[in-house]
């Protein structure tokens, strides 16, 4: 049975538990970017906060990915004996957030869901995540557990329906905006002895990527068969270039992937000075993923915010230039936004 979440953006709720008054919108973007060759009709946006944290706005809802709002100098625990230090500041503070309707959490790791975020977010905030993360988020006791956590394994899907209070029956009976969320494969640790050791030790948590399909359901929205995609976003999550990713273009053969958010950085543990293990893609793996997925456009994120990153963004830029793909990438700095057009259905 397909899981279903209904969001009503007209029922505004504070993003954090101690928020009484909060902004009605995100801070004005430092720079707004459009598709290099296919701009026009933009009705959705992606705001880059920093590391893997973005905020997607469409049809009145805001969906936030991997919330991390630590500042330069703050530390995170990344595994037994491994810490990372933040090098940058986010585009806004945690308590400067406007209304957030749902969170996509790729995995339960402190650089993607830091302690301050975990302590502060309202407990009724819907979170879509991995089975591993759900176990942690829902087992904190009556007052501390999150109450709306949905878990998706690889290639499992759910729908997020957007229904605004006050919408007339006639209007709502024509089409309902919805986001189809599907878990995508991801692996921090490559197959082999290291993977088996990690399974035993639980040093690095299981991770997901995501496929987001923004579109509309016909009628009252009760039938998933009527869903028509209008824009498709693949989020790699923290993964290496593992064989499991090859299944993605097979499953989506003939279906355009409009945008890929790729997690880069070449994260190394315990540190770049002692790079024993790389757990996220570097530039060379990143360009291979671009070739594999073949999205219409790529936006790199998760590339310079912590001192555990070994592969700078400039390396990826050079790889894209060598491959002749400079017109198929947009680079966002923190507080930049990318605007794009979601079609009525295709």
Secondary structure, DSSP 8 states (H G I E B T S, - for coil): --EEEEE-TTS---SBTT-SS--SS----SEEE--SS------EEEEEEETTEEEEEETTEEEEES-----TT-EEEEETTEEEEB-S--SS-GGG-----EEE-S---TTTS-HHHHHHB-TTSEEEE-HHHHHHHT-S-TTTS-S-EEE--TT-EEEEEE--TT--HHHHTTEEEEEEEEEE---SS-TTHHHHHHHHH--S----EEEEEEEEEETTS--GGG-EEEEEEEE--S----GGGHHHHHHTTTS---EEEEE-S-BEEEETTEEEEE-S--HHHHHHHHHHH--SEEEEESSSSBTTB-S-HHHHHHHHHHTT-GGGB----TTEEEEE---S--
